[in-house]
Amino acid sequence: MKVRRPSRAGEFYAGTVGSLKAQIEECFTHRLGPGKIPHVSEKTLQTLVGFVSPHAGYMYSGPVAAHGYYSLAMEGKPEVIAIFGPNHTGQGSGISIMSEGVWRTPLGDAEIDTETANKIMRGSDIIDLDDSAHTLEHSIEVQLPFLQYLYNAAFKFVPICFMMQDLDSSREVGRAAATALKNRNALIIASSDMTHYEPQKIAEKKDRLAIEAIEKMDEEQFYSVLEDNGITACGYGPIIALIAAAKMLDVRNAKLLKYATSGNVTGDFSAVVGYASIAFSR
């Protein structure tokens, strides 16, 4: 079996089983987190279709990410999860998917849903089967330990890595995913941080504009706001893809669950990174 080994264990998140579980629990109970550890519902997902989740080191963005995973746990157990992440490494194709094997973390192996991955690929001409883009990319990897903490191995996922993040390409991927996931117990996670390395007040102002466009589920406005204001959200393509998919999956509401910055964690507000957890529900 093909095994994608962790590239950020011991760096972005703890590298051993016990320490990683403790770190995730600290994210849930943190003053910037939900405040308590979730109880996982045994139901299939009822209304939640997807969410935006940050992907920095857990010590910085983990409490904000925990809000999305807390909401997910309350909703139930998805069968399959499509995870959209930006390409930070420059390796691989413009839009890269893996269709088989497992991704390993300290909490075990997460299996790729081959059938769903193939359906998504058939729905788009721009998605390439390319493992190399995923080898060292962290944006999808850091979402998996949260999912494994909640569900152990009781889910499959599809990783899609975006180096091309233009409006049309991102929409196409989102629509292909929505077609493959329609009428299934499925979830989409768009992995993205927000503004990078600007003073706290400037980051908050810029990110507020971006979040308002996301909450309107207006991908054109979101794209324009980023360009017009120089907002350095790294996973804007995955967010656009989530919005496009959400519209096809009957989402009626996008709501900010939590926003904070690295400055809220470290106390250094001179050059922060913004983090947002935003839920998309029917």
Backbone hydrogen bonds, N-H to C=O, Kabsch-Sander energy under -0.5 kcal/mol:
donor,donor_aa,acceptor,acceptor_aa,energy
4,R,2,K,-0.5
4,R,102,V,-3.2
5,R,3,V,-0.8
10,G,13,Y,-2.9
11,E,8,R,-2.2
11,E,13,Y,-0.6
12,F,8,R,-1.9
13,Y,8,R,-1.2
20,L,16,T,-2.5
21,K,17,V,-2.4
22,A,18,G,-2.1
23,Q,19,S,-2.1
24,I,20,L,-2.5
25,E,21,K,-2.3
26,E,22,A,-2.0
27,C,23,Q,-1.7
28,F,24,I,-1.8
29,T,25,E,-2.1
30,H,26,E,-1.2
33,G,30,H,-1.3
35,G,28,F,-2.7
36,K,28,F,-0.6
40,V,38,P,-0.5
41,S,39,H,-0.5
41,S,73,A,-2.9
49,V,280,F,-3.1
50,G,280,F,-1.5
51,F,188,I,-1.9
52,V,278,I,-2.4
53,S,190,A,-2.5
58,Y,12,F,-3.0
60,Y,57,G,-2.0
61,S,57,G,-2.4
62,G,57,G,-0.6
62,G,58,Y,-1.0
65,A,61,S,-2.6
66,A,62,G,-2.3
67,H,63,P,-0.6
67,H,64,V,-1.2
68,G,64,V,-0.7
68,G,65,A,-0.8
69,Y,65,A,-1.6
70,Y,66,A,-2.4
71,S,67,H,-2.1
72,L,68,G,-2.1
73,A,69,Y,-2.4
74,M,70,Y,-2.0
75,E,71,S,-1.4
76,G,72,L,-2.2
77,K,43,K,-3.2
79,E,185,N,-3.1
80,V,185,N,-1.3
81,I,156,K,-1.8
82,A,187,L,-2.7
83,I,81,I,-0.6
83,I,158,V,-2.8
84,F,82,A,-0.6
84,F,189,I,-3.1
85,G,160,I,-2.5
87,N,162,F,-2.5
88,H,86,P,-0.8
96,S,161,C,-2.6
97,I,128,D,-2.7
98,M,159,P,-1.2
102,V,2,K,-2.4
103,W,110,A,-2.6
104,R,4,R,-2.8
104,R,102,V,-0.5
105,T,108,G,-2.8
108,G,105,T,-2.1
110,A,103,W,-2.7
111,E,109,D,-0.5
111,E,155,F,-0.6
112,I,101,G,-2.6
113,D,157,F,-2.3
114,T,112,I,-1.1
117,A,113,D,-2.5
118,N,114,T,-2.4
119,K,115,E,-1.9
120,I,116,T,-2.4
121,M,117,A,-2.3
122,R,118,N,-2.2
123,G,119,K,-1.0
123,G,120,I,-0.7
124,S,121,M,-1.5
128,D,95,I,-3.1
128,D,126,I,-0.6
130,D,97,I,-2.0
130,D,128,D,-0.9
134,H,131,D,-1.6
135,T,131,D,-0.7
135,T,132,S,-0.7
141,E,137,E,-0.5
142,V,138,H,-2.3
143,Q,140,I,-1.5
144,L,140,I,-0.8
144,L,141,E,-1.1
147,L,143,Q,-1.5
148,Q,144,L,-2.9
149,Y,145,P,-2.5
150,L,146,F,-1.7
151,Y,147,L,-2.8
152,N,148,Q,-2.3
154,A,151,Y,-2.4
155,F,153,A,-0.9
156,K,79,E,-1.8
157,F,111,E,-2.0
158,V,81,I,-2.4
160,I,83,I,-2.5
161,C,96,S,-3.2
162,F,85,G,-3.0
163,M,94,G,-3.5
163,M,161,C,-0.7
164,M,94,G,-2.2
165,Q,163,M,-0.6
170,S,166,D,-2.3
171,R,167,L,-2.3
172,E,168,D,-2.3
173,V,169,S,-2.0
174,G,170,S,-2.3
175,R,171,R,-2.6
176,A,172,E,-2.2
177,A,173,V,-2.4
178,A,174,G,-2.4
179,T,175,R,-2.2
180,A,176,A,-1.8
181,L,177,A,-2.0
182,K,178,A,-1.4
184,R,181,L,-1.6
186,A,184,R,-1.9
187,L,80,V,-1.7
188,I,49,V,-1.7
189,I,82,A,-2.8
190,A,51,F,-2.2
191,S,84,F,-3.1
191,S,189,I,-0.7
192,S,53,S,-2.2
192,S,190,A,-0.6
194,M,274,G,-3.3
197,Y,272,V,-1.0
198,E,272,V,-1.4
200,Q,269,F,-2.4
203,A,199,P,-2.8
204,E,200,Q,-2.8
205,K,201,K,-1.9
206,K,202,I,-2.6
207,D,203,A,-2.9
208,R,204,E,-1.9
209,L,205,K,-1.4
210,A,206,K,-1.8
211,I,207,D,-2.9
212,E,208,R,-2.2
213,A,209,L,-1.5
214,I,210,A,-2.0
215,E,211,I,-2.8
216,K,212,E,-1.3
217,M,214,I,-1.6
218,D,213,A,-2.1
219,E,217,M,-0.7
222,F,218,D,-2.5
223,Y,219,E,-2.5
224,S,220,E,-2.5
225,V,221,Q,-3.0
226,L,222,F,-2.1
227,E,223,Y,-2.0
228,D,224,S,-3.3
229,N,225,V,-1.7
230,G,226,L,-0.8
230,G,227,E,-0.6
231,I,226,L,-1.9
234,C,193,D,-0.6
235,G,193,D,-0.7
236,Y,233,A,-0.7
239,I,235,G,-1.8
240,I,236,Y,-2.6
241,A,237,G,-2.6
242,L,238,P,-2.2
243,I,239,I,-2.4
244,A,240,I,-2.7
245,A,241,A,-2.5
246,A,242,L,-2.9
247,K,243,I,-1.9
248,M,244,A,-1.0
249,L,245,A,-1.3
250,D,247,K,-0.8
251,V,246,A,-2.5
252,R,281,S,-2.0
253,N,281,S,-1.9
254,A,215,E,-0.6
255,K,279,A,-2.7
257,L,277,S,-3.3
258,K,277,S,-1.5
260,A,275,Y,-2.0
262,S,273,V,-2.0
264,N,261,T,-0.8
265,V,261,T,-0.6
265,V,262,S,-0.9
266,T,262,S,-2.8
267,G,263,G,-2.6
269,F,267,G,-0.8
272,V,198,E,-3.1
274,G,195,T,-2.7
275,Y,260,A,-2.8
277,S,258,K,-2.4
278,I,52,V,-1.2
279,A,255,K,-2.5
280,F,50,G,-3.1
281,S,253,N,-2.9
281,S,279,A,-0.5
282,R,47,T,-2.5
